[in-house]
Amino acid sequence: MRPQLSQKQIFGIPFAVMIITVVGLLSALIGDGWWDAVSWAALGLPVLFYLFFIGRRQSS
């Protein structure tokens, strides 16, 4: 039987990804220059997570 997970364990990483995505969206709206770099990095992170976990799933 699997141990019970707390809400922090279940929703911790998705919440962090949500916060990073919101930071990316806001930085894209705020300005240019290094703000664009922040937005690209922050909005690229969920895509990298997706590719990583899809690749890990197919190799199993």
Contacts in CASP RR format, 6 or more apart in sequence:
PFRMAT RR
TARGET T0000
AUTHOR 0000-0000-0000
METHOD contacts of the structure
MODEL  1
MRPQLSQKQIFGIPFAVMIITVVGLLSALIGDGWWDAVSWAALGLPVLFY
LFFIGRRQSS
17 45 0 8 1.000
17 46 0 8 1.000
17 49 0 8 1.000
20 42 0 8 1.000
20 45 0 8 1.000
20 46 0 8 1.000
21 42 0 8 1.000
21 43 0 8 1.000
21 45 0 8 1.000
21 46 0 8 1.000
23 38 0 8 1.000
23 42 0 8 1.000
24 38 0 8 1.000
24 39 0 8 1.000
24 41 0 8 1.000
24 42 0 8 1.000
24 43 0 8 1.000
25 39 0 8 1.000
25 42 0 8 1.000
25 43 0 8 1.000
27 35 0 8 1.000
27 36 0 8 1.000
27 38 0 8 1.000
27 39 0 8 1.000
27 42 0 8 1.000
28 35 0 8 1.000
28 36 0 8 1.000
28 39 0 8 1.000
28 43 0 8 1.000
END
